[in-house]
Amino acid sequence: MANRAIKELVAAGMLVRHQGLGAFDINIQAELPLIEVRNIADEIRERHNVYSSELNQLSEVVADETLSSRLGILVGERAFHSLIVHKENGSPFSWPTVMSTRPLCPNI
């Protein structure tokens, strides 16, 4: 019964269906306003401080199911793990770990 209702809503153009993901309301709009993402180095320099960063780790990994799903790549494809330490006036304030499909350094 529910499947029929979903099919009817899809046919009426009120829902869109994605194989393996489910059915989604076609008219949903973002409820939060867009925000501006600024470059942290620019923000630090605007405060008349010194920004620096240090590449602490850069390695190639083989994507497992979880990582392949998150990065949109196939299981077994290569991905890259990096840890960059961001500093303000020489003091570390952020050290995000990043997984990507491209190396941040072309020499790896």
C-alpha positions in Angstrom: 0.0 0.0 0.0 2.8 2.4 0.9 4.7 1.5 -2.2 1.7 2.3 -4.4 1.3 5.7 -2.6 5.0 6.5 -3.3 4.6 5.5 -6.9 1.6 7.8 -7.3 3.4 10.7 -5.7 6.4 10.1 -8.0 4.1 10.0 -11.0 2.5 13.3 -9.8 5.9 14.9 -9.7 5.8 15.4 -5.9 8.5 12.9 -5.0 11.7 11.9 -6.7 13.0 8.3 -6.2 16.7 7.4 -6.0 17.6 3.7 -6.3 19.1 2.5 -3.0 18.5 5.8 -1.2 14.7 6.3 -1.0 12.1 8.8 -2.1 12.5 12.5 -1.5 10.2 15.5 -1.5 10.9 17.5 -4.7 9.9 20.8 -3.2 12.2 20.9 -0.1 14.2 24.1 0.1 17.1 24.8 2.4 15.8 26.1 5.7 19.1 27.8 6.6 20.5 30.8 4.8 23.7 30.2 2.8 26.8 31.1 4.7 30.1 32.5 3.5 33.1 30.2 4.1 36.2 32.3 4.4 39.8 31.4 4.1 41.1 31.1 7.7 44.5 32.5 6.6 42.8 35.7 5.4 40.9 36.1 8.7 44.1 35.7 10.7 45.9 38.3 8.6 43.0 40.7 9.0 43.7 40.5 12.8 47.3 41.5 12.0 48.5 38.1 13.1 50.7 35.5 11.3 49.2 32.4 9.7 51.2 29.3 9.0 50.5 25.7 8.4 52.5 22.4 8.6 51.8 19.2 6.7 52.1 16.7 9.5 51.0 13.6 7.6 50.3 12.6 4.0 49.7 9.1 3.0 48.0 7.0 0.3 45.4 4.5 1.5 43.1 2.0 -0.2 39.5 2.8 0.1 37.3 0.4 2.1 33.5 0.3 1.9 33.0 3.2 4.3 35.6 5.5 2.7 34.5 4.7 -0.8 31.0 5.6 0.1 32.0 8.9 1.7 34.3 9.9 -1.2 32.2 8.6 -4.0 34.9 6.2 -5.3 35.1 2.4 -5.7 36.3 0.1 -3.0 40.0 -0.5 -3.6 40.7 2.8 -5.3 43.4 4.9 -3.8 42.6 7.9 -1.6 44.8 10.2 0.4 44.9 11.0 4.1 46.4 14.3 5.3 46.8 16.0 8.6 47.6 19.7 8.4 48.3 21.7 11.5 47.1 25.3 11.2 48.8 27.9 13.4 48.3 31.5 14.4 51.4 33.3 15.5 53.1 29.9 15.8 50.5 28.4 18.1 48.5 25.4 16.7 44.7 26.1 16.7 43.4 23.5 14.3 44.6 20.1 13.0 41.9 18.6 10.7 42.4 15.2 9.2 41.4 15.2 5.6 40.6 12.3 3.3 40.6 13.1 -0.4 40.7 11.5 -3.8 43.7 13.6 -4.9 46.9 14.1 -3.1 47.5 17.6 -1.6 51.1 17.2 -2.7 51.8 16.3 -6.3 55.0 14.4 -5.4 53.2 11.4 -3.7 
